[in-house]
Amino acid sequence: MQGNNGSGKTTLCSIIAGKNKIDNGEILINDSVVNLFDDYDLKSKILYLGFDKHPVNIPVLDYLDINEESYFNILKILNLEKGFSNLLSKNLTSLSTGELQVIKLFKIFTSKYDVIIFDEAFENVYLEIFEKFKIVIKKYFVETMFIEISHSQRYVFENSEVYNLQAINLR
């Protein structure tokens, strides 16, 4: 998804993820009206990964809701054992911006999602780490729908269909 700043990309993705309630109109999935904001079962199948300026002060493992073994399995899949093994006992607020973003990206491995939304999810991640995620995502997430927003042109699926949003008044 592309568009100028303020065109509504993040707002639209927040609505799709069930984070924001719509004031008017309807959302249809397979020709059925759904309320993504109140449907927790449907919402649990959608993962929204954006940039949070103020992370919650909780340990990494609590945020990911996994145990140590699962954490190290994620590191192994991504070949990131060297740089991220020491982070599992830290709180999110003590991580650098890049470390926090990578930890948030680990969420894709913690549950089966039908839709994953990357809202500038790779903007603060080293290119080498982004490339590792890109390979793993293309290999393991073939049944998952992805929506990507990026100002740096870091797209996992660079040849996908592009929707260009024009600024509209969503109120």
Buried (B, 14 or more C-beta within 10 A) or exposed (E): BBBEEEBBBBBBBBBBBBBBEEEEEEBEEEEEEBEBBEBEEBBEBBBBBBBEEEBEEEBBBEBBEBEEEBBBEBBEBBEBEEBBEEBBEBBBEEBEEBBBBBBBBBBBBBEEBEBBBBBBBBBBBEEEBBBBBBEBBEEEBEEBEBBBBBEEEBBBEEEEEEEEBEEEEBE
